[in-house]
Amino acid sequence: MKNNVLFLALTIVTAWLATGCAVQRGHVERELTTVLNADLDKAIVGVSIYHEQQQRFLAEQNAYLKMTPASVTKLLAAYAVLKYMPDSLPGWYVHETADTLYIRPNSDGTFLNPAFKEQRFYDKLAATNKPIVLNIPRALANFEPLGQGNGYRSARERSFMPIYGNVVRFRRAGNKLRTIPSYFERYVPIDLQVEPEKKYRVNRNQHDNYFKVTPAKTATTQCAFTMHKDEHLAYHLLQDTLKGKTIVLNTESLALPYQPFYTHKTDAVLELMLHTSSNFLAEQFLLMVSDKVLDNQISDLLTMKKVMADNFAEFYDQPVWVEGSGLSRGNAISPRFFISLLQKMKQEFSEDRLRKVLPQGNEGTLKGYYLGNEKHIYAKTGTLLSSTAGGGVVALCGYVDTKKGNSVLFSFIVNNHQGTATSVRRSIERVITNIINHY
Protein backbone atom coordinates (compact mmCIF):
# COMPACT_ATOMS: atom_id res chain seq x y z
CA MET A 1 0.00 0.00 0.00
CA LYS A 2 2.92 2.36 0.59
CA ASN A 3 3.65 1.97 -3.11
CA ASN A 4 0.12 3.18 -3.83
CA VAL A 5 0.54 6.21 -1.59
CA LEU A 6 3.91 6.88 -3.20
CA PHE A 7 2.31 6.73 -6.63
CA LEU A 8 -0.35 9.23 -5.53
CA ALA A 9 2.19 11.60 -4.05
CA LEU A 10 4.46 11.39 -7.09
CA THR A 11 1.51 12.04 -9.38
CA ILE A 12 0.67 15.19 -7.43
CA VAL A 13 4.31 16.27 -7.50
CA THR A 14 4.49 15.68 -11.25
CA ALA A 15 1.36 17.74 -11.76
CA TRP A 16 2.81 20.60 -9.75
CA LEU A 17 6.02 20.58 -11.77
CA ALA A 18 4.20 20.21 -15.09
CA THR A 19 2.10 23.28 -14.43
CA GLY A 20 5.11 25.36 -13.52
CA CYS A 21 4.08 25.88 -9.91
CA ALA A 22 6.83 27.37 -7.82
CA VAL A 23 7.28 24.57 -5.34
CA GLN A 24 10.61 24.06 -3.66
CA ARG A 25 11.89 20.47 -3.96
CA GLY A 26 12.63 20.37 -0.22
CA HIS A 27 9.00 21.27 0.53
CA VAL A 28 7.74 18.54 -1.79
CA GLU A 29 10.05 15.95 -0.27
CA ARG A 30 8.92 16.86 3.22
CA GLU A 31 5.29 16.58 2.22
CA LEU A 32 5.94 13.27 0.50
CA THR A 33 7.50 11.97 3.71
CA THR A 34 4.48 12.98 5.78
CA VAL A 35 2.11 11.27 3.33
CA LEU A 36 4.19 8.08 3.39
CA ASN A 37 4.09 8.13 7.18
CA ALA A 38 0.29 8.19 7.18
CA ASP A 39 -1.39 5.20 8.76
CA LEU A 40 -2.41 3.55 5.46
CA ASP A 41 -0.24 0.44 5.32
CA LYS A 42 -3.13 -2.00 5.08
CA ALA A 43 -5.74 0.36 3.72
CA ILE A 44 -7.38 0.47 0.31
CA VAL A 45 -7.06 4.05 -0.93
CA GLY A 46 -9.19 5.53 -3.69
CA VAL A 47 -8.48 9.04 -4.97
CA SER A 48 -9.61 11.28 -7.81
CA ILE A 49 -8.56 14.94 -8.03
CA TYR A 50 -9.81 17.10 -10.92
CA HIS A 51 -8.64 20.61 -11.92
CA GLU A 52 -11.59 22.43 -13.48
CA GLN A 53 -9.66 25.18 -15.26
CA GLN A 54 -7.13 22.75 -16.76
CA GLN A 55 -9.87 20.18 -17.39
CA ARG A 56 -7.69 17.29 -16.34
CA PHE A 57 -7.16 14.92 -13.45
CA LEU A 58 -4.22 15.83 -11.29
CA ALA A 59 -4.10 12.47 -9.54
CA GLU A 60 -6.02 9.21 -9.48
CA GLN A 61 -5.63 6.01 -7.51
CA ASN A 62 -8.23 3.22 -7.70
CA ALA A 63 -10.48 5.84 -9.24
CA TYR A 64 -13.02 3.35 -10.61
CA LEU A 65 -12.91 0.95 -7.67
CA LYS A 66 -16.30 0.72 -5.97
CA MET A 67 -15.69 1.34 -2.30
CA THR A 68 -17.64 1.92 0.91
CA PRO A 69 -18.05 5.72 1.09
CA ALA A 70 -19.70 5.97 4.54
CA SER A 71 -21.52 9.28 5.04
CA VAL A 72 -20.23 10.77 1.80
CA THR A 73 -23.22 8.79 0.47
CA LYS A 74 -25.31 11.67 1.79
CA LEU A 75 -24.16 13.70 -1.23
CA LEU A 76 -26.51 11.60 -3.36
CA ALA A 77 -29.40 12.30 -1.00
CA ALA A 78 -28.42 15.98 -1.02
CA TYR A 79 -28.49 16.03 -4.82
CA ALA A 80 -32.01 14.57 -4.78
CA VAL A 81 -33.17 17.21 -2.29
CA LEU A 82 -31.64 20.09 -4.26
CA LYS A 83 -33.09 18.71 -7.49
CA TYR A 84 -36.63 17.86 -6.48
CA MET A 85 -37.67 19.67 -3.31
CA PRO A 86 -39.14 23.18 -3.41
CA ASP A 87 -37.78 26.17 -1.50
CA SER A 88 -39.67 25.08 1.63
CA LEU A 89 -40.43 21.56 2.81
CA PRO A 90 -44.01 20.33 2.30
CA GLY A 91 -43.87 18.54 5.63
CA TRP A 92 -47.58 17.82 5.85
CA TYR A 93 -50.69 17.83 3.71
CA VAL A 94 -53.78 19.54 5.10
CA HIS A 95 -57.46 19.71 4.22
CA GLU A 96 -59.72 21.77 6.44
CA THR A 97 -63.52 21.80 6.39
CA ALA A 98 -65.97 23.75 8.49
CA ASP A 99 -65.89 21.12 11.22
CA THR A 100 -62.79 18.88 10.71
CA LEU A 101 -59.03 19.22 10.19
CA TYR A 102 -57.59 16.44 8.05
CA ILE A 103 -53.82 16.00 8.14
CA ARG A 104 -51.49 13.62 6.32
CA PRO A 105 -47.76 13.37 7.14
CA ASN A 106 -45.05 13.56 4.48
CA SER A 107 -42.04 11.98 6.23
CA ASP A 108 -40.78 15.34 7.53
CA GLY A 109 -38.12 14.66 10.18
CA THR A 110 -38.44 18.13 11.72
CA PHE A 111 -41.82 17.61 13.44
CA LEU A 112 -41.38 18.13 17.21
CA ASN A 113 -37.69 17.50 16.66
CA PRO A 114 -35.87 19.57 19.30
CA ALA A 115 -33.22 20.50 16.73
CA PHE A 116 -35.90 22.75 15.19
CA LYS A 117 -37.30 25.31 17.61
CA GLU A 118 -39.90 26.66 15.21
CA GLN A 119 -42.83 24.24 15.06
CA ARG A 120 -45.46 25.95 12.91
CA PHE A 121 -47.43 22.79 12.22
CA TYR A 122 -47.63 21.86 15.88
CA ASP A 123 -48.79 25.40 16.62
CA LYS A 124 -51.59 24.94 14.07
CA LEU A 125 -52.71 21.69 15.67
CA ALA A 126 -52.56 23.15 19.17
CA ALA A 127 -54.65 26.15 18.12
CA THR A 128 -57.47 24.30 16.40
CA ASN A 129 -60.77 23.55 18.14
CA LYS A 130 -61.81 21.11 15.44
CA PRO A 131 -61.50 17.33 15.60
CA ILE A 132 -58.34 16.15 13.84
CA VAL A 133 -58.28 13.22 11.44
CA LEU A 134 -54.76 11.85 11.11
CA ASN A 135 -54.60 10.14 7.74
CA ILE A 136 -51.74 7.62 7.44
CA PRO A 137 -52.56 5.51 4.36
CA ARG A 138 -51.27 2.02 5.05
CA ALA A 139 -50.97 1.28 1.32
CA LEU A 140 -48.71 4.28 0.68
CA ALA A 141 -45.64 3.21 2.69
CA ASN A 142 -43.30 0.78 0.91
CA PHE A 143 -40.09 0.82 2.94
CA GLU A 144 -38.44 -0.92 5.89
CA PRO A 145 -37.73 0.76 9.25
CA LEU A 146 -33.97 0.66 8.57
CA GLY A 147 -32.13 1.12 5.29
CA GLN A 148 -30.87 -1.91 3.41
CA GLY A 149 -27.74 -3.24 5.09
CA ASN A 150 -28.07 -0.96 8.12
CA GLY A 151 -27.25 -3.29 10.98
CA TYR A 152 -26.95 -0.67 13.72
CA ARG A 153 -29.42 -1.45 16.50
CA SER A 154 -29.02 2.10 17.81
CA ALA A 155 -30.09 3.67 14.49
CA ARG A 156 -33.29 5.68 14.38
CA GLU A 157 -36.08 4.04 12.43
CA ARG A 158 -37.47 5.71 9.35
CA SER A 159 -41.18 6.45 9.30
CA PHE A 160 -43.97 8.04 7.32
CA MET A 161 -44.72 10.21 10.35
CA PRO A 162 -41.53 10.90 12.28
CA ILE A 163 -42.09 12.62 15.60
CA TYR A 164 -39.62 13.92 18.21
CA GLY A 165 -36.83 12.88 15.84
CA ASN A 166 -37.88 9.25 16.51
CA VAL A 167 -35.90 9.22 19.76
CA VAL A 168 -36.64 9.29 23.49
CA ARG A 169 -34.66 11.80 25.52
CA PHE A 170 -33.81 11.19 29.16
CA ARG A 171 -33.12 13.37 32.16
CA ARG A 172 -32.54 12.43 35.76
CA ALA A 173 -34.75 13.75 38.55
CA GLY A 174 -33.37 12.44 41.82
CA ASN A 175 -33.50 8.68 41.49
CA LYS A 176 -36.16 8.81 38.81
CA LEU A 177 -35.72 8.88 35.05
CA ARG A 178 -37.86 11.34 33.13
CA THR A 179 -38.48 11.00 29.41
CA ILE A 180 -39.31 13.38 26.59
CA PRO A 181 -41.90 12.64 25.41
CA SER A 182 -43.39 11.66 28.77
CA TYR A 183 -45.35 8.86 27.06
CA PHE A 184 -42.32 6.58 27.46
CA GLU A 185 -42.05 6.89 31.24
CA ARG A 186 -44.29 3.82 31.52
CA TYR A 187 -41.44 1.83 29.94
CA VAL A 188 -38.57 2.87 32.23
CA PRO A 189 -37.73 1.46 35.69
CA ILE A 190 -39.55 3.06 38.61
CA ASP A 191 -36.28 3.23 40.54
CA LEU A 192 -33.00 3.83 38.74
CA GLN A 193 -31.05 1.79 41.29
CA VAL A 194 -28.03 3.90 40.33
CA GLU A 195 -26.34 6.02 42.99
CA PRO A 196 -27.15 9.73 42.59
CA GLU A 197 -23.56 10.73 41.80
CA LYS A 198 -23.14 7.93 39.24
CA LYS A 199 -23.82 8.16 35.52
CA TYR A 200 -26.09 5.71 33.74
CA ARG A 201 -26.66 4.06 30.40
CA VAL A 202 -30.07 3.36 28.90
CA ASN A 203 -30.53 0.46 26.50
CA ARG A 204 -33.73 -0.54 24.74
CA ASN A 205 -34.94 -4.04 24.08
CA GLN A 206 -34.48 -4.81 20.41
CA HIS A 207 -38.15 -5.15 19.45
CA ASP A 208 -40.02 -3.11 22.05
CA ASN A 209 -39.70 0.14 24.00
CA TYR A 210 -38.80 -1.25 27.42
CA PHE A 211 -35.61 0.39 28.64
CA LYS A 212 -32.92 -0.96 30.94
CA VAL A 213 -30.70 1.30 33.05
CA THR A 214 -27.16 0.35 34.09
CA PRO A 215 -24.23 2.28 35.61
CA ALA A 216 -21.83 3.70 33.01
CA LYS A 217 -18.93 6.09 32.58
CA THR A 218 -20.91 8.27 30.18
CA ALA A 219 -24.57 9.14 30.68
CA THR A 220 -27.13 8.31 28.01
CA THR A 221 -29.17 11.33 26.96
CA GLN A 222 -31.29 9.74 24.25
CA CYS A 223 -32.23 6.43 22.66
CA ALA A 224 -34.11 5.59 19.47
CA PHE A 225 -37.59 4.18 19.97
CA THR A 226 -39.08 1.44 17.83
CA MET A 227 -42.45 0.99 16.14
CA HIS A 228 -41.91 -2.76 15.76
CA LYS A 229 -44.76 -3.77 18.07
CA ASP A 230 -46.88 -0.66 17.63
CA GLU A 231 -47.25 0.56 14.06
CA HIS A 232 -49.45 3.39 15.32
CA LEU A 233 -46.96 4.67 17.89
CA ALA A 234 -46.67 8.07 16.17
CA TYR A 235 -50.44 8.49 16.50
CA HIS A 236 -50.30 7.62 20.20
CA LEU A 237 -47.46 10.08 20.73
CA LEU A 238 -49.43 12.82 18.98
CA GLN A 239 -52.45 12.04 21.17
CA ASP A 240 -50.29 12.18 24.28
CA THR A 241 -48.73 15.49 23.23
CA LEU A 242 -52.02 17.15 22.28
CA LYS A 243 -53.90 16.11 25.42
CA GLY A 244 -57.54 17.09 25.29
CA LYS A 245 -57.71 17.15 21.49
CA THR A 246 -59.94 14.76 19.56
CA ILE A 247 -57.65 12.91 17.16
CA VAL A 248 -58.91 10.08 14.99
CA LEU A 249 -56.61 7.76 13.02
CA ASN A 250 -57.58 6.83 9.47
CA THR A 251 -55.38 4.38 7.54
CA GLU A 252 -57.28 4.49 4.23
CA SER A 253 -56.28 6.50 1.17
CA LEU A 254 -58.65 9.45 1.42
CA ALA A 255 -59.45 11.26 -1.83
CA LEU A 256 -59.29 14.76 -0.41
CA PRO A 257 -57.99 17.99 -1.96
CA TYR A 258 -54.97 18.16 0.34
CA GLN A 259 -52.78 21.24 0.25
CA PRO A 260 -49.12 21.26 1.34
CA PHE A 261 -48.20 22.79 4.67
CA TYR A 262 -44.63 24.12 4.51
CA THR A 263 -42.64 23.65 7.69
CA HIS A 264 -39.04 24.83 7.21
CA LYS A 265 -36.76 26.21 4.54
CA THR A 266 -35.36 23.26 2.60
CA ASP A 267 -31.77 24.48 2.54
CA ALA A 268 -31.76 25.16 6.29
CA VAL A 269 -32.70 21.53 7.01
CA LEU A 270 -30.29 20.26 4.36
CA GLU A 271 -27.50 22.35 5.89
CA LEU A 272 -28.13 20.81 9.30
CA MET A 273 -28.19 17.33 7.77
CA LEU A 274 -24.85 17.79 6.01
CA HIS A 275 -23.09 19.74 8.77
CA THR A 276 -24.01 17.22 11.49
CA SER A 277 -24.09 14.24 9.11
CA SER A 278 -27.56 13.34 10.41
CA ASN A 279 -28.41 9.81 9.30
CA PHE A 280 -32.02 10.29 10.35
CA LEU A 281 -32.60 13.44 8.30
CA ALA A 282 -30.87 11.93 5.26
CA GLU A 283 -33.18 8.92 5.31
CA GLN A 284 -36.31 11.01 5.87
CA PHE A 285 -35.29 13.32 3.03
CA LEU A 286 -35.27 10.38 0.62
CA LEU A 287 -38.81 9.48 1.69
CA MET A 288 -39.89 13.08 1.10
CA VAL A 289 -38.35 12.98 -2.38
CA SER A 290 -40.45 9.83 -2.99
CA ASP A 291 -43.53 12.00 -2.74
CA LYS A 292 -42.18 14.06 -5.65
CA VAL A 293 -40.87 11.38 -8.01
CA LEU A 294 -43.12 8.34 -7.45
CA ASP A 295 -46.83 7.76 -7.91
CA ASN A 296 -48.89 6.69 -4.91
CA GLN A 297 -46.14 5.14 -2.83
CA ILE A 298 -43.26 6.09 -0.57
CA SER A 299 -40.23 3.90 -1.27
CA ASP A 300 -36.58 4.69 -0.67
CA LEU A 301 -35.34 1.93 -3.00
CA LEU A 302 -37.57 2.97 -5.91
CA THR A 303 -36.70 6.63 -5.29
CA MET A 304 -32.95 5.93 -5.48
CA LYS A 305 -33.48 3.90 -8.67
CA LYS A 306 -35.53 6.74 -10.20
CA VAL A 307 -33.01 9.44 -9.23
CA MET A 308 -30.12 7.45 -10.70
CA ALA A 309 -31.95 6.64 -13.94
CA ASP A 310 -33.07 10.22 -14.50
CA ASN A 311 -29.85 11.99 -13.51
CA PHE A 312 -26.79 9.73 -13.50
CA ALA A 313 -27.38 7.52 -16.53
CA GLU A 314 -24.78 9.41 -18.59
CA PHE A 315 -22.07 8.83 -15.99
CA TYR A 316 -19.48 6.29 -17.09
CA ASP A 317 -19.38 4.80 -13.61
CA GLN A 318 -22.61 3.79 -11.85
CA PRO A 319 -22.98 3.53 -8.07
CA VAL A 320 -24.45 0.80 -5.91
CA TRP A 321 -26.70 2.97 -3.76
CA VAL A 322 -28.81 1.09 -1.21
CA GLU A 323 -29.73 3.68 1.46
CA GLY A 324 -29.46 7.37 2.16
CA SER A 325 -27.32 7.77 5.25
CA GLY A 326 -24.13 5.83 4.45
CA LEU A 327 -24.43 3.53 7.46
CA SER A 328 -24.68 0.50 5.19
CA ARG A 329 -21.56 -1.15 3.81
CA GLY A 330 -23.77 -2.22 0.93
CA ASN A 331 -23.20 1.18 -0.68
CA ALA A 332 -20.37 0.78 -3.19
CA ILE A 333 -19.33 3.93 -5.04
CA SER A 334 -16.11 4.92 -6.79
CA PRO A 335 -14.09 8.13 -6.32
CA ARG A 336 -14.61 8.94 -10.01
CA PHE A 337 -18.40 8.78 -9.61
CA PHE A 338 -18.22 11.41 -6.89
CA ILE A 339 -16.21 13.69 -9.19
CA SER A 340 -18.98 13.39 -11.79
CA LEU A 341 -21.58 14.07 -9.11
CA LEU A 342 -19.72 17.13 -7.81
CA GLN A 343 -19.48 18.48 -11.36
CA LYS A 344 -23.19 17.96 -11.94
CA MET A 345 -24.13 19.61 -8.67
CA LYS A 346 -22.02 22.63 -9.50
CA GLN A 347 -23.57 22.87 -12.97
CA GLU A 348 -27.17 22.58 -11.77
CA PHE A 349 -27.07 24.47 -8.48
CA SER A 350 -25.35 27.70 -7.61
CA GLU A 351 -21.90 27.61 -6.05
CA ASP A 352 -23.16 29.91 -3.29
CA ARG A 353 -25.91 27.43 -2.48
CA LEU A 354 -23.50 24.49 -2.29
CA ARG A 355 -21.08 26.49 -0.18
CA LYS A 356 -23.91 27.24 2.26
CA VAL A 357 -25.25 23.71 2.73
CA LEU A 358 -21.88 21.92 2.83
CA PRO A 359 -19.49 22.31 5.77
CA GLN A 360 -16.54 24.60 5.13
CA GLY A 361 -13.23 24.33 6.95
CA ASN A 362 -13.59 24.23 10.75
CA GLU A 363 -17.37 23.80 10.47
CA GLY A 364 -19.63 20.87 11.29
CA THR A 365 -17.86 17.55 10.75
CA LEU A 366 -14.81 19.50 9.50
CA LYS A 367 -14.46 21.20 12.90
CA GLY A 368 -10.78 21.48 13.79
CA TYR A 369 -9.61 20.89 10.23
CA TYR A 370 -8.32 23.31 7.55
CA LEU A 371 -7.67 26.05 10.07
CA GLY A 372 -6.57 29.17 8.22
CA ASN A 373 -8.05 27.78 4.98
CA GLU A 374 -11.68 27.71 6.09
CA LYS A 375 -13.09 29.45 3.02
CA HIS A 376 -11.02 27.42 0.58
CA ILE A 377 -12.83 24.10 1.10
CA TYR A 378 -16.43 22.89 1.35
CA ALA A 379 -16.94 19.16 1.48
CA LYS A 380 -18.72 16.14 2.97
CA THR A 381 -17.00 13.77 5.35
CA GLY A 382 -17.61 10.08 5.93
CA THR A 383 -16.56 7.74 8.73
CA LEU A 384 -17.29 4.16 9.74
CA LEU A 385 -15.48 2.54 12.63
CA SER A 386 -13.86 -0.86 12.35
CA SER A 387 -16.29 -3.67 13.19
CA THR A 388 -16.99 -7.29 12.41
CA ALA A 389 -18.51 -6.01 9.16
CA GLY A 390 -15.21 -4.52 7.96
CA GLY A 391 -12.27 -2.23 8.65
CA GLY A 392 -12.39 1.49 9.27
CA VAL A 393 -13.65 3.87 6.58
CA VAL A 394 -12.71 7.52 6.14
CA ALA A 395 -13.87 9.58 3.16
CA LEU A 396 -13.90 13.20 2.07
CA CYS A 397 -15.38 14.57 -1.15
CA GLY A 398 -15.92 18.15 -2.16
CA TYR A 399 -14.59 21.38 -3.59
CA VAL A 400 -11.43 23.42 -3.19
CA ASP A 401 -11.02 27.05 -4.18
CA THR A 402 -7.27 27.51 -4.36
CA LYS A 403 -5.36 30.62 -3.35
CA LYS A 404 -4.56 31.16 -7.03
CA GLY A 405 -8.26 31.37 -7.85
CA ASN A 406 -8.71 27.92 -9.38
CA SER A 407 -11.31 25.26 -8.61
CA VAL A 408 -10.39 21.66 -7.82
CA LEU A 409 -12.81 18.80 -7.18
CA PHE A 410 -11.61 15.92 -5.05
CA SER A 411 -12.72 12.55 -3.78
CA PHE A 412 -10.81 10.53 -1.17
CA ILE A 413 -12.15 7.16 0.03
CA VAL A 414 -10.06 5.07 2.41
CA ASN A 415 -11.33 1.58 3.30
CA ASN A 416 -9.96 -0.98 5.73
CA HIS A 417 -7.60 1.35 7.54
CA GLN A 418 -6.28 -0.05 10.81
CA GLY A 419 -5.30 3.20 12.51
CA THR A 420 -7.37 6.06 13.84
CA ALA A 421 -9.82 8.02 11.72
CA THR A 422 -8.10 11.22 12.86
CA SER A 423 -4.72 10.16 11.47
CA VAL A 424 -6.26 9.37 8.08
CA ARG A 425 -8.13 12.68 8.03
CA ARG A 426 -4.91 14.55 8.83
CA SER A 427 -3.13 12.79 5.96
CA ILE A 428 -5.88 13.86 3.57
CA GLU A 429 -5.77 17.36 5.04
CA ARG A 430 -2.06 17.69 4.21
CA VAL A 431 -2.65 16.78 0.56
CA ILE A 432 -5.66 19.12 0.26
CA THR A 433 -3.77 21.95 1.96
CA ASN A 434 -0.97 21.65 -0.59
CA ILE A 435 -3.51 21.89 -3.40
CA ILE A 436 -5.01 24.99 -1.77
CA ASN A 437 -1.61 26.64 -1.48
CA HIS A 438 0.03 25.69 -4.78
CA TYR A 439 -2.64 25.41 -7.47
RAZICOR-V330449 format. One line per field, one symbol per residue. phi: phi as a letter, one per 30 degrees, with the letter a starting at -180 (. if undefined). A space follows every 50 residues. Layout:
phi: ???
This chain:
phi: .ddddddddddddddeddciddcdeedddddedddddddbecdcccbbbb cdddhaddabbhdcddbdchddedddddeddddcddebdddbcbbccdbb ccbbdbiddcdhdddbddbdddedddddcdeccccbdddddbacecdeid cdddddddadbdahihbcccbcbiccccbbddedddccddcdhbeedcdb bcbcedcbcdcccbdadbddcaadcbcecbdceeddddeddcejddbccb ccdddcddbdcdcbdeddddddeddchdddddddeddddedcccciacbd ddddddddddbcddddccdcccaddjdddddbbdededdddddddddcbd dddddddcdceibhdceicidibedcbbaccabbddaddlddbbbablbb cddciccbcbbcbccidcccddddddddeddddddedcc
